[in-house]
Amino acid sequence: MSAAHTPAGAKTAISRCMRKDSPASIPASAQRLALIALLAGSAAIGFSPLFVRLAEAGPVATAFWRVALAAPLFWLFMMRETAEASAAGFRRPSSWRDYGGLMLAGMCFTGDLITWHWSIRPTSVANATLLANIAPIFVTLFSWVLLGQRFSRSFLGGLAVAMLGVALLMGRSFDAASAAGSGLAGDALALTAAVFYASYFMVVSRLRRSFSTATIMTWSGATTAAATLAVALATGESLAAASWAGWLALFGLAWFSHAGGQGLIAYGMAFLPAAFTSVTVLLQPVVAAVAAWAMLGEPLGWRDVAAMAMVLAGVALARRGSR
């Protein structure tokens, strides 16, 4: 979502957010809009495992196409929103520090994509998904250690409930994979992906005080595309999909999950704390499980439904504790 599509009240809140560290000063209407954007973005990203499974390129090549195909959309949004973004208090990057921050966001996202895609090979998808989704723990830890933020008991309780729900949701597959002797190297890569994703949240949360969603996604995406292309070529991966179905999956991953999902999440970061934003994305495994049940026929039992309810309850509790 670009600033060109942002309501006037939210535009006013943007400039306030630039001047104050606490989202408590932002109008409730802007926070509600940001929450809707976060939920929609998390749902869109929840479909990404399906697109990755259907894509026919290598794991890092798939990551490259994810950001490269989405880049023109963000560039067009950035060109359209120039006047409105300036009026709302945003600015163009103009110094090495500005570009360095945008590139840092891109490198953090590069690390997340590459390590998570690589983790699927030596370990199971369940292990990789579960461990990569503990990023909210690292975001909370970073916010406490680096920024000195304090969290209410309600927020920490909501985080714990949501994480437990994710663990239960992935539990059966995780147990089966562990019994089969999945590699510890893959598990370590998935944990590394969680650290990179948490770092990405922290960097983008800061950048959103000065730059629009489209500006951040365009410049950070260019960095990610260049880095993933270099790694894909260095490892000898094939960049081309073998069929039209494979290309459709890549476009779905780029336009729906990345441009839609990551764009909406980056938008919401201007109005809500990074720690709560990271808890909200725990909805991704829930959406992925429901989508796999509906589209791929994967089983979904009562324990899975209960685990999803725990995730939703945890997100709601965390939201209440972060106000």
C-alpha positions in Angstrom: 0.0 0.0 0.0 1.5 3.3 -1.0 1.1 6.7 0.6 -1.0 7.6 -2.4 -3.7 5.3 -1.1 -3.4 6.4 2.6 -6.3 8.3 4.2 -5.6 11.8 5.3 -5.8 10.9 9.0 -3.2 8.3 8.5 -1.0 10.7 6.5 -1.0 13.1 9.5 -0.1 10.2 11.8 2.9 9.4 9.6 4.6 12.6 10.4 3.8 12.3 14.1 5.3 8.8 14.0 8.5 10.3 12.6 8.9 12.6 15.5 8.0 10.3 18.4 9.3 6.9 19.3 6.0 5.6 20.9 3.1 4.6 18.6 0.9 5.6 21.5 0.8 9.1 20.1 -0.7 7.8 16.8 -4.5 8.1 16.3 -6.5 5.0 17.0 -8.0 5.1 13.4 -4.5 4.9 11.9 -3.5 2.1 14.2 -6.6 0.1 13.2 -5.8 0.6 9.5 -2.2 -0.5 10.2 -3.5 -3.6 12.1 -5.7 -4.5 9.1 -2.7 -4.1 6.8 -0.6 -6.4 9.1 -3.3 -9.1 9.1 -3.8 -8.9 5.3 0.0 -8.9 4.8 0.5 -11.9 7.0 -2.2 -13.8 5.2 -0.6 -13.1 1.8 2.8 -14.3 3.0 1.1 -17.4 4.4 0.6 -18.6 0.8 4.3 -18.3 0.0 5.2 -21.9 1.0 2.6 -23.1 -1.6 4.2 -21.0 -4.3 7.7 -22.0 -3.3 6.7 -25.7 -3.5 5.2 -25.2 -7.0 8.1 -23.1 -8.3 10.5 -25.1 -10.4 13.7 -22.9 -9.9 16.3 -23.5 -7.3 15.8 -22.3 -3.7 18.0 -19.2 -4.0 16.9 -18.6 -7.6 13.3 -18.6 -6.3 14.2 -16.0 -3.7 15.7 -13.9 -6.5 12.6 -14.0 -8.6 10.5 -13.3 -5.6 12.0 -9.8 -5.2 13.0 -9.2 -8.8 9.5 -9.7 -10.3 8.0 -7.5 -7.5 10.5 -4.7 -8.0 8.7 -3.0 -11.0 5.5 -2.8 -8.9 7.2 -1.0 -6.0 9.1 1.3 -8.4 5.8 2.3 -10.0 4.3 2.9 -6.6 7.3 5.0 -5.6 7.0 7.2 -8.7 3.3 7.8 -8.1 3.5 8.7 -4.5 6.3 11.3 -4.6 4.1 14.4 -4.0 1.8 12.7 -1.4 4.7 11.2 0.4 6.5 14.5 0.7 3.4 16.2 2.0 3.0 13.5 4.6 6.5 14.1 5.9 8.4 11.4 4.1 11.6 12.2 2.1 13.7 10.7 -0.6 17.0 9.0 0.4 19.7 11.5 -0.1 22.8 10.5 1.8 25.1 7.5 2.2 23.5 6.9 5.6 20.0 6.7 4.0 21.1 4.3 1.3 23.1 2.3 3.8 20.0 1.8 6.0 17.9 0.7 3.0 20.7 -1.7 1.9 20.9 -3.1 5.4 17.2 -3.9 5.3 17.8 -5.7 2.0 20.8 -7.7 3.3 18.8 -8.8 6.4 16.0 -10.0 4.1 18.6 -11.7 1.9 19.9 -13.6 4.8 16.4 -14.6 5.9 15.4 -15.9 2.5 18.6 -17.7 1.7 19.1 -19.4 5.1 15.4 -20.4 5.3 15.4 -21.9 1.7 18.6 -23.7 2.4 17.3 -25.1 5.7 14.6 -27.0 4.0 17.1 -29.3 2.3 18.9 -30.9 5.3 15.9 -30.8 7.6 12.1 -31.0 7.2 9.8 -28.2 6.1 8.1 -28.5 9.5 11.3 -28.0 11.4 12.4 -25.1 9.2 9.0 -23.4 9.4 8.7 -23.8 13.1 12.2 -22.6 14.0 12.1 -19.7 11.5 8.9 -18.4 13.1 10.5 -17.7 16.5 11.6 -14.4 15.1 9.3 -12.5 17.5 11.4 -13.7 20.4 14.5 -12.2 18.9 12.6 -8.9 18.0 11.5 -8.6 21.7 15.0 -9.4 22.9 16.6 -6.9 20.5 14.0 -4.2 21.5 14.8 -4.7 25.1 18.6 -4.9 24.8 19.2 -2.4 22.0 16.3 0.1 22.5 15.6 -0.3 26.2 11.9 -1.0 25.6 9.8 -2.6 28.3 6.9 -4.9 27.7 3.8 -5.5 29.7 2.8 -8.9 31.1 -0.1 -9.1 28.6 2.3 -8.7 25.7 4.7 -11.3 26.9 1.9 -13.6 27.8 0.4 -13.2 24.3 3.8 -13.8 22.7 4.1 -17.1 24.7 0.6 -18.2 23.9 1.1 -17.5 20.1 4.4 -19.3 20.1 2.9 -22.3 21.8 0.2 -22.4 19.3 2.7 -22.4 16.4 4.6 -25.2 18.1 1.5 -27.3 18.5 0.4 -26.5 14.9 3.8 -27.9 13.6 4.1 -30.5 16.4 3.2 -33.7 14.6 5.4 -33.0 11.6 8.2 -31.8 13.8 8.1 -35.0 15.9 8.0 -37.2 12.8 10.9 -35.3 11.3 12.9 -35.6 14.5 12.3 -39.3 14.7 13.5 -39.6 11.1 16.8 -38.0 12.1 16.5 -34.6 10.4 19.8 -32.7 10.2 20.9 -30.3 12.9 22.5 -28.2 10.3 19.1 -27.5 8.7 17.7 -26.6 12.1 20.6 -24.2 12.8 20.0 -22.5 9.4 16.3 -22.1 10.3 17.3 -20.4 13.6 19.7 -18.2 11.7 16.8 -17.2 9.4 14.8 -16.2 12.4 17.6 -13.9 13.6 17.8 -12.3 10.1 14.1 -11.8 9.9 14.0 -10.2 13.4 16.8 -7.9 12.3 14.8 -7.0 9.2 11.9 -6.1 11.3 14.0 -3.8 13.5 15.6 -2.0 10.6 12.4 -1.5 8.6 10.6 -0.3 11.7 13.2 2.5 12.0 13.3 3.3 8.3 9.5 3.8 8.2 9.9 6.9 10.2 11.6 8.7 7.3 10.7 6.7 4.1 7.5 5.5 2.5 6.6 1.8 2.1 7.4 1.9 -1.6 10.7 3.6 -1.2 11.9 1.1 1.4 10.7 -2.0 -0.6 12.1 -0.7 -3.8 15.6 0.0 -2.6 15.9 -2.9 -0.1 14.4 -5.2 -2.8 17.1 -4.1 -5.3 19.7 -5.1 -2.7 18.1 -8.4 -2.1 17.7 -9.1 -5.8 21.4 -8.4 -6.5 22.6 -10.5 -3.5 20.4 -13.5 -4.2 21.3 -13.4 -7.9 25.0 -13.5 -7.0 24.5 -16.4 -4.7 22.4 -18.3 -7.2 24.9 -17.9 -9.9 27.8 -18.8 -7.6 26.1 -22.0 -6.5 25.2 -23.0 -10.1 21.4 -22.9 -9.6 19.1 -22.8 -12.6 17.3 -19.5 -12.8 14.6 -20.6 -15.3 11.4 -22.4 -14.5 10.7 -25.5 -16.6 7.1 -24.7 -17.4 4.5 -22.0 -17.5 3.1 -23.4 -14.3 6.4 -22.8 -12.6 6.5 -19.2 -13.9 3.0 -18.6 -12.6 4.1 -19.8 -9.2 7.0 -17.4 -9.3 4.8 -14.5 -10.2 2.3 -15.4 -7.5 5.1 -15.5 -5.0 6.4 -12.1 -6.2 3.2 -10.2 -6.7 0.8 -11.7 -4.2 3.0 -12.8 -1.3 6.0 -10.4 -1.5 4.6 -7.2 -3.1 1.3 -7.6 -1.3 2.4 -9.3 1.9 5.7 -7.6 2.7 4.4 -4.2 1.4 1.4 -4.2 3.7 3.6 -5.3 6.7 6.1 -2.6 6.0 3.2 -0.1 5.8 1.9 -1.2 9.2 5.3 -0.8 10.8 4.9 3.0 10.7 2.1 2.9 13.2 2.7 -0.2 15.4 5.6 -1.4 17.5 8.1 -3.8 15.8 7.6 -6.3 18.6 3.9 -6.5 18.1 4.3 -6.6 14.3 6.5 -9.6 14.5 3.9 -11.4 16.7 1.2 -10.7 14.1 3.2 -12.5 11.4 2.8 -15.7 13.4 -0.5 -15.9 11.6 1.5 -17.0 8.5 1.8 -20.7 9.6 -1.9 -20.7 10.3 -2.8 -19.4 6.9 -0.3 -21.8 5.3 -1.9 -24.8 7.1 -5.4 -23.8 6.0 -4.3 -23.2 2.5 -2.5 -26.6 2.3 -5.7 -28.3 3.6 -8.0 -26.5 1.1 -5.7 -26.6 -1.9 -3.4 -29.6 -1.4 -5.6 -31.9 0.7 -3.3 -32.0 3.6 -5.0 -33.2 6.8 -6.2 -30.7 9.4 -7.4 -32.2 12.7 -9.0 -30.8 15.9 -5.6 -30.3 17.5 -4.5 -28.1 14.5 -7.7 -26.0 14.9 -7.1 -25.6 18.6 -3.5 -24.6 17.9 -4.7 -22.0 15.4 -7.1 -20.6 18.0 -4.2 -20.3 20.4 -2.2 -18.3 17.9 -5.2 -15.9 17.3 -5.7 -15.5 21.0 -2.0 -14.9 21.5 -2.0 -12.2 18.9 -5.1 -10.5 20.4 -3.5 -10.6 23.9 -0.2 -9.2 22.6 -2.1 -6.4 20.8 -3.9 -5.5 24.0 -0.6 -5.5 25.9 1.2 -3.3 23.3 -1.3 -0.4 23.4 
